[in-house]
Amino acid sequence: MKPIQYYIGILSVLGYVYCLPVVGQVEDKVVRKGNPRLEYTDVKTGRSSEGKMFTVSFNIVESINRLRTQEIVYIYPSLVSSDGNIRTAFSPLCISGKKRYKVVARKERLGGNPGTLLPVKDIRSSRDLREPGISVREALPFERWMASGHLFLREEVYGCSECGKGVSQLNIPVTGIDLFGPEDYKYIFYTPEKVEIKCYEEEFDCKVTFKSAQHELLLGFGKNQEELARLDDFVSKGLRIKGARLREVHIMGYASPEGSVEVNARIAAARAEAVKTILVNKYKINTSRITAEDQGVGDMFTEPDWNRVSICTIED
């Protein structure tokens, strides 16, 4: 029969093996994979009314895998960008089982090392997990990446011998954040630069004549060729000036005294329209700027035949 010391030695070795690290080291604590001990409810993320602060709040309650009396759990909340390149850590939390909490508090009172990662004053008892649970609220200056990020919760559980009993992680997406608020819009009013405007005011008269009882404008009749050349020179010169435009064109058609008043009025109107047609077709002048009127029998000249004219007056 083996001595009792032999079995004590075997049990000691087994206990040592049980505490070997499985996953990795977190500060001076050994952690293993395990089930979460807590649940996170009423998770809310938002942006302050003035848009300058980002807020997150949640409650911590017990899960189906309840925190055992000798266990202690550390919670590391953080806000992470969608691409994982930006991370902002919040204050860590610590919750202890009932018996473990008494041991930790006693060690501190006796001046010993409680062996916790957070000060004892910041450790909450598992009794606080009863409904509504432990409320957590954090706030930090808002940045645009936060609107599409997620809340990351890392939970590390340790046993009575400081052996790691599990690590669990939880991602909660951020939703309902308005990326743009009133303060993100700026109204900028520009005063137009002063532009020098040059005004060219010039008036031009052109007189063309017609054969008796006719309204066809013949280039070779009388001085029509000379008058139309003067008209072309004046209009073309005005149109070459950048931004210039013909302001008004007045055309008055006349007839000689032969014939009835009605016939003369009709011929006079047709002669005015003949000149208007040239201005519209050749120079593309808007018809709204042209007035063409018959003036009946002309009396500008002592010779009756000379009064068979159309007079075009252009204001530039």
C-alpha positions as CSV (number, residue, x, y, z in Angstrom):
1,M,0.0,0.0,0.0
2,K,1.3,3.4,-1.0
3,P,1.9,6.1,1.7
4,I,-0.7,8.9,1.9
5,Q,2.0,11.4,0.9
6,Y,2.1,9.7,-2.6
7,Y,-1.6,10.4,-3.3
8,I,-1.3,13.9,-2.0
9,G,1.5,14.4,-4.5
10,I,-0.5,13.1,-7.4
11,L,-3.4,15.4,-6.5
12,S,-1.1,18.3,-6.3
13,V,0.2,17.6,-9.8
14,L,-3.3,17.3,-11.2
15,G,-4.3,20.5,-9.7
16,Y,-1.3,22.2,-11.2
17,V,-2.0,20.8,-14.7
18,Y,-5.6,22.1,-14.4
19,C,-4.3,25.6,-14.0
20,L,-2.0,25.5,-17.1
21,P,-2.7,28.3,-19.6
22,V,-4.8,27.1,-22.6
23,V,-5.4,30.3,-24.7
24,G,-3.1,33.1,-23.5
25,Q,-2.1,35.6,-20.9
26,V,-4.1,38.8,-20.1
27,E,-1.9,40.9,-18.0
28,D,-1.0,38.5,-15.1
29,K,-4.2,36.4,-15.5
30,V,-4.6,33.1,-17.4
31,V,-7.7,32.8,-19.5
32,R,-9.5,30.0,-21.3
33,K,-12.4,29.6,-23.6
34,G,-15.8,29.5,-21.8
35,N,-19.4,30.5,-21.7
36,P,-20.5,34.0,-20.9
37,R,-21.7,34.6,-17.4
38,L,-23.6,37.8,-18.1
39,E,-26.2,39.2,-20.4
40,Y,-26.4,42.8,-21.8
41,T,-29.8,44.3,-22.1
42,D,-31.3,47.6,-23.2
43,V,-28.3,48.5,-25.3
44,K,-28.7,52.0,-26.7
45,T,-26.3,54.1,-28.8
46,G,-27.0,57.7,-29.7
47,R,-25.8,61.2,-30.5
48,S,-26.5,64.2,-28.2
49,S,-29.0,66.8,-29.4
50,E,-26.2,69.2,-30.4
51,G,-24.4,66.4,-32.2
52,K,-21.1,66.7,-30.4
53,M,-21.2,63.6,-28.2
54,F,-21.6,59.9,-28.8
55,T,-23.4,58.0,-26.0
56,V,-23.8,54.3,-25.2
57,S,-25.7,52.7,-22.4
58,F,-26.6,49.1,-21.4
59,N,-27.6,47.0,-18.4
60,I,-25.7,44.0,-17.2
61,V,-27.8,41.1,-15.8
62,E,-27.1,37.4,-15.0
63,S,-27.2,34.9,-17.9
64,I,-28.3,31.3,-17.9
65,N,-24.7,30.5,-17.0
66,R,-24.8,32.3,-13.7
67,L,-21.7,33.7,-12.1
68,R,-20.6,31.3,-9.4
69,T,-19.9,32.4,-5.9
70,Q,-16.1,32.0,-6.2
71,E,-15.8,33.5,-9.7
72,I,-14.8,37.0,-10.7
73,V,-15.5,38.5,-14.2
74,Y,-13.9,41.4,-16.0
75,I,-15.7,43.2,-18.8
76,Y,-13.8,45.3,-21.3
77,P,-16.2,47.4,-23.4
78,S,-15.0,49.3,-26.4
79,L,-16.3,51.0,-29.6
80,V,-14.7,49.7,-32.8
81,S,-15.0,51.0,-36.4
82,S,-16.5,48.9,-39.1
83,D,-13.1,48.1,-40.6
84,G,-11.6,47.4,-37.2
85,N,-8.8,50.0,-37.6
86,I,-10.1,52.4,-34.9
87,R,-10.9,51.3,-31.3
88,T,-11.9,53.4,-28.3
89,A,-11.9,51.6,-25.0
90,F,-14.3,52.5,-22.2
91,S,-13.7,52.0,-18.5
92,P,-13.4,48.3,-17.6
93,L,-15.9,46.7,-15.2
94,C,-15.5,44.0,-12.6
95,I,-18.2,41.8,-11.0
96,S,-17.5,39.3,-8.3
97,G,-19.4,36.3,-6.9
98,K,-20.7,36.5,-3.4
99,K,-18.0,34.5,-1.6
100,R,-15.2,35.9,-3.8
101,Y,-16.3,39.4,-3.1
102,K,-16.1,38.8,0.7
103,V,-12.6,37.3,0.4
104,V,-11.3,40.2,-1.7
105,A,-12.8,42.9,0.6
106,R,-11.3,41.1,3.6
107,K,-7.8,41.0,2.1
108,E,-7.9,44.7,1.4
109,R,-9.1,45.5,5.0
110,L,-6.2,43.5,6.3
111,G,-3.7,45.3,4.1
112,G,-3.0,42.4,1.8
113,N,-3.1,42.2,-1.9
114,P,-6.6,41.4,-3.1
115,G,-5.2,40.1,-6.4
116,T,-7.7,42.0,-8.6
117,L,-7.1,44.0,-11.8
118,L,-9.3,46.8,-10.6
119,P,-9.4,48.6,-7.2
120,V,-11.7,46.8,-4.8
121,K,-13.9,50.0,-4.5
122,D,-14.8,49.6,-8.2
123,I,-15.8,45.9,-7.9
124,R,-19.5,45.1,-7.9
125,S,-21.1,42.2,-6.2
126,S,-23.1,39.6,-8.1
127,R,-26.1,40.7,-6.0
128,D,-26.2,43.9,-8.0
129,L,-27.1,41.8,-11.1
130,R,-30.6,41.4,-9.9
131,E,-33.2,43.2,-12.0
132,P,-32.8,45.9,-13.4
133,G,-29.1,45.0,-13.2
134,I,-26.0,47.2,-13.3
135,S,-26.4,50.2,-15.5
136,V,-23.5,51.5,-17.6
137,R,-23.3,54.7,-19.5
138,E,-20.4,56.2,-21.5
139,A,-20.0,59.3,-23.6
140,L,-17.2,60.6,-25.8
141,P,-16.8,63.2,-28.5
142,F,-18.6,62.1,-31.7
143,E,-16.6,61.2,-34.8
144,R,-18.1,60.1,-38.1
145,W,-16.8,56.5,-38.0
146,M,-18.8,55.8,-34.9
147,A,-22.1,55.9,-36.8
148,S,-21.2,52.6,-38.6
149,G,-19.1,51.0,-35.8
150,H,-20.1,48.4,-33.2
151,L,-19.9,48.0,-29.5
152,F,-17.4,45.3,-28.6
153,L,-17.8,43.5,-25.2
154,R,-15.0,41.2,-24.0
155,E,-15.8,39.1,-20.9
156,E,-13.0,37.3,-18.9
157,V,-13.9,34.9,-16.1
158,Y,-11.5,33.7,-13.4
159,G,-11.9,31.1,-10.7
160,C,-10.9,31.0,-7.0
161,S,-7.3,30.1,-7.7
162,E,-6.9,32.9,-10.2
163,C,-7.2,30.3,-13.0
164,G,-8.8,31.5,-16.2
165,K,-12.2,29.9,-16.8
166,G,-13.3,31.4,-20.0
167,V,-13.3,34.3,-22.5
168,S,-16.4,35.4,-24.4
169,Q,-16.9,38.2,-26.9
170,L,-19.9,40.0,-28.1
171,N,-20.4,42.5,-31.0
172,I,-23.4,44.8,-31.0
173,P,-23.8,47.0,-34.1
174,V,-24.4,50.7,-33.7
175,T,-27.7,51.7,-35.3
176,G,-29.9,54.8,-35.6
177,I,-27.2,57.4,-35.6
178,D,-27.8,60.4,-37.7
179,L,-24.5,61.1,-39.5
180,F,-25.4,64.7,-40.4
181,G,-27.0,67.1,-38.0
182,P,-27.8,70.8,-38.3
183,E,-24.3,71.8,-37.2
184,D,-22.9,69.8,-40.2
185,Y,-24.5,72.1,-42.7
186,K,-23.0,75.5,-43.4
187,Y,-24.6,78.2,-45.5
188,I,-22.0,80.3,-47.3
189,F,-23.2,83.4,-49.1
190,Y,-21.0,84.8,-51.9
191,T,-21.2,88.3,-53.2
192,P,-20.8,88.3,-56.9
193,E,-17.7,90.1,-58.1
194,K,-18.3,93.5,-59.7
195,V,-18.2,93.2,-63.5
196,E,-17.6,96.3,-65.5
197,I,-20.4,96.8,-67.9
198,K,-20.0,99.1,-70.9
199,C,-23.0,100.6,-72.4
200,Y,-23.0,101.5,-76.1
201,E,-25.9,103.7,-77.0
202,E,-26.2,104.4,-80.7
203,E,-29.0,105.1,-83.1
204,F,-29.1,104.3,-86.8
205,D,-31.5,105.1,-89.6
206,C,-31.8,103.2,-92.8
207,K,-34.1,104.3,-95.7
208,V,-34.9,101.9,-98.6
209,T,-37.3,102.7,-101.5
210,F,-39.7,100.6,-103.5
211,K,-41.3,100.8,-106.9
212,S,-44.8,102.1,-107.2
213,A,-47.5,99.8,-105.8
214,Q,-44.9,97.2,-104.9
215,H,-43.4,95.9,-101.6
216,E,-40.6,93.8,-103.0
217,L,-37.2,95.1,-101.7
218,L,-35.0,95.3,-104.8
219,L,-31.2,95.6,-104.2
220,G,-30.6,97.5,-107.4
221,F,-33.4,100.0,-107.1
222,G,-32.5,103.6,-106.1
223,K,-29.9,103.7,-103.3
224,N,-31.0,100.4,-101.7
225,Q,-27.7,98.7,-102.2
226,E,-25.9,101.5,-100.4
227,E,-28.4,101.7,-97.6
228,L,-28.4,98.0,-97.0
229,A,-24.6,98.0,-96.9
230,R,-24.8,100.7,-94.2
231,L,-27.3,98.6,-92.3
232,D,-25.1,95.5,-92.6
233,D,-22.1,97.4,-91.3
234,F,-23.9,98.8,-88.3
235,V,-25.6,95.6,-87.2
236,S,-22.5,93.4,-87.8
237,K,-20.3,95.8,-85.8
238,G,-22.8,95.7,-82.9
239,L,-23.0,91.9,-82.8
240,R,-19.2,91.6,-82.7
241,I,-19.1,93.3,-79.3
242,K,-19.1,90.7,-76.6
243,G,-22.3,90.8,-74.6
244,A,-23.8,93.5,-76.8
245,R,-27.3,93.2,-78.1
246,L,-29.7,95.3,-80.2
247,R,-32.2,96.8,-77.9
248,E,-34.9,98.0,-80.2
249,V,-35.6,98.0,-83.9
250,H,-38.4,100.3,-85.3
251,I,-39.5,99.9,-88.9
252,M,-42.0,102.2,-90.5
253,G,-43.4,101.6,-94.0
254,Y,-44.7,104.4,-96.2
255,A,-46.6,104.7,-99.5
256,S,-47.0,107.4,-102.1
257,P,-50.4,109.2,-102.4
258,E,-51.6,107.3,-105.5
259,G,-54.4,104.9,-104.9
260,S,-56.9,104.4,-102.0
261,V,-56.1,104.7,-98.4
262,E,-56.7,101.0,-97.7
263,V,-54.4,99.9,-100.5
264,N,-51.6,102.4,-99.5
265,A,-51.9,101.1,-95.8
266,R,-51.5,97.5,-97.0
267,I,-48.6,98.3,-99.2
268,A,-46.9,100.4,-96.4
269,A,-47.3,97.5,-94.0
270,A,-45.8,95.0,-96.5
271,R,-42.8,97.2,-97.1
272,A,-42.1,97.4,-93.3
273,E,-42.3,93.6,-93.1
274,A,-39.9,93.2,-96.0
275,V,-37.2,95.0,-94.0
276,K,-38.1,93.0,-90.9
277,T,-37.6,89.7,-92.8
278,I,-34.0,90.7,-93.7
279,L,-33.2,91.5,-90.1
280,V,-34.6,88.2,-88.7
281,N,-33.3,85.9,-91.4
282,K,-29.8,87.4,-91.9
283,Y,-28.9,88.7,-88.4
284,K,-31.1,86.4,-86.2
285,I,-32.6,89.3,-84.3
286,N,-35.4,88.2,-82.0
287,T,-38.7,89.3,-83.4
288,S,-39.8,90.5,-79.9
289,R,-37.3,93.4,-80.3
290,I,-38.7,94.5,-83.7
291,T,-41.8,96.6,-84.4
292,A,-42.9,96.9,-88.0
293,E,-45.8,99.3,-88.7
294,D,-47.4,101.0,-91.6
295,Q,-47.6,104.8,-91.6
296,G,-49.8,105.1,-94.6
297,V,-49.0,107.9,-97.1
298,G,-45.6,109.5,-96.5
299,D,-45.1,113.2,-96.5
300,M,-41.4,113.5,-95.6
301,F,-40.4,114.4,-99.1
302,T,-41.8,117.0,-101.5
303,E,-41.4,114.6,-104.4
304,P,-44.3,112.0,-103.9
305,D,-42.4,109.1,-105.5
306,W,-39.7,109.5,-102.8
307,N,-42.2,108.7,-100.1
308,R,-42.4,105.0,-101.2
309,V,-40.0,104.0,-98.4
310,S,-39.3,101.9,-95.4
311,I,-37.4,103.6,-92.6
312,C,-35.5,101.3,-90.2
313,T,-34.4,102.9,-86.9
314,I,-32.1,100.7,-84.7
315,E,-31.2,101.5,-81.1
316,D,-28.1,99.8,-79.9
